[in-house]
């Protein structure tokens, strides 16, 4: 289900509360389609992916398993979108749900949220990008701790290790994520999406190639329409105390 709180921010909600927002094939297909529609919408700049107050997403529905699909069994985890997605997390964010959250650019969590690779207990593999993304978000050792032990962690530890970017009062994660999205969307947009693109491109490159890629994309930003306007806003601003 998709909502539009403002022109720039789109909310995409996993809406299966009877199974803690666990994902089956139909939900995965809908999630895939909603996120591609967001990426194709020229007016939408940031998506906020959320569940409900009890659960962001409890992973795959083990009683109605999602199909293996090119975009990932959870629906979106092999998509490479051109614009940011923020996870607004309340309650359970575990198993494939944690992999979906790791796919997002940023994660905002209510204070009582719980995280973990709980699929370890049932012999279900991480197959939605968790083995790739978690080490890059929290570091190799901490990722292996989560993946191999299957233990639950709360927001204190999740924030400390970098898994969560913002911790807010319970029940306010969605509002906080929307506000964060609106803040990001307010910046000169070509620069936002190009710098984001450089970060992701650079993950698979050596230093020399990554710097060359950054230079190439940075030049695209510098010579794009609107760059001079942003520089002018800086140079023309009042200087404090003068």
Buried (B, 14 or more C-beta within 10 A) or exposed (E): EBEEBBEBBBBBBBEBEEBBBBBBBBBBBBBBBBBBBBBEBEEBBBBBBBBBBEBBBBBBBBEBBBEEBEBBBBBBBBBEBEBBBBBBBBBBBBBBBBBBBBBBBBBBBBBEBBBBBBBBEEEBEBBBBBBBBBBEBBEEEBBBBBBEEBEBBBBEBBBEBEBBBBBBEBEBBBBBBBBBBBEBBEEBBBBBBBBBBBEEBBEEEEEEEBEEBBEEBBEEBEEBEEBEEEEEEEEEEEEEEE
